[in-house]
Amino acid sequence: MGELKRDELPDAHNYIEAQGLKAVGHGKWITTECRLHGGSDSMRWNTDTGGWVCMACGEHGGDVLAYHQKAHGLSFIEAAKDLRAWSELGPGRLVTVTTRARELESDSTRVRVPDPDQHQVLADFGLELLQTCRTISGTPGEEYLRARRCVIPPRGSHLRFHPALKHPTGYTGPALVALVTDAASREMKTLHRTWIRADGTKADVQPARLLLGRHSKQGGVVRLWHDEYVTHGLGVAEGIETALSMAHAYAPVWACLDAGNLGALPVLGGIQTLLIGADNDAAGARGAEECAARWWAAGVEVLITAQAQNDLNDALTEVQA
């Protein structure tokens, strides 16, 4: 078993040079030939992220690893090893899909009947609230996440910040606001709110986490990394903080909000490796195994984390305290 060392991937400039591609331009975006279809000057590279897109053939990816896979016909792990960004792990850090998960393969798909009294898509008042939010960068939301030892998600993330959000109890204070979208269709479903303090603690209000009332979260995820970053690998966990802790070792990541949504996560096309951050409780273990069984049966490489604490964020916070 092993893990991707994302910080050891070459930056875009060094990678392009090593591949013998002639770069044209300066700044955030540069142009090279597209070796995927033979175009002379159609490949655009984002030098900040390593993301790339060919303006002629439409091929695209979120980083140099995705390009290396596509250009050389390699698997996710093969490409990471070829770029010297793969580290083998010792026992106990990661475990593969279990025998129990394989046994769950036949019964892991459940039919859920929508509640007729719930909104199945985000209502207008939810859209209005979302429009009043801003990006995390430079806010108490960023301070909260750093105090919780979380990776700050990139621009385009569905995790936002509101400076003064009213709680049903009447309390008003800063909050993280996460857009929940359907994992497969990307349809907006609801909002998840967490009232916070900049020191990494929840606000003194109960409950500190709330979904919008009369909205369904079934099948929903928080896309902490936008779809453009999701090429051949994806990490998923229940909680937002747990997923952002996992991002220290593996990204992009999404949050599924609870064990039921994690267990029901549908197989998404194009993903070759799925890393599951399992919570250390009965519901979390079953959700992780149900998810693993479905994806494993579809031919996807599946890895499940293991830790002694309740979740990865608890483990990381305790280690770094």
Beta strands, then each sheet from edge to edge (+ up, - down):
strand 1: 2-4
strand 2: 29-34
strand 3: 39-46
strand 4: 52-54
strand 5: 60-61
strand 6: 86-88
strand 7: 94-96
strand 8: 159-166
strand 9: 172-182
strand 10: 188-195
strand 11: 209-211
strand 12: 220-221
strand 13: 233-237
strand 14: 253-255
strand 15: 273-277
strand 16: 301-305
sheet 1: 1+ 6-
sheet 2: 2+ 3- 4+ 5-
sheet 3: 7+ 16- 15- 13- 14-
sheet 4: 8+ 9- 10+ 11-
sheet 5: 8+ 9- 12+
end
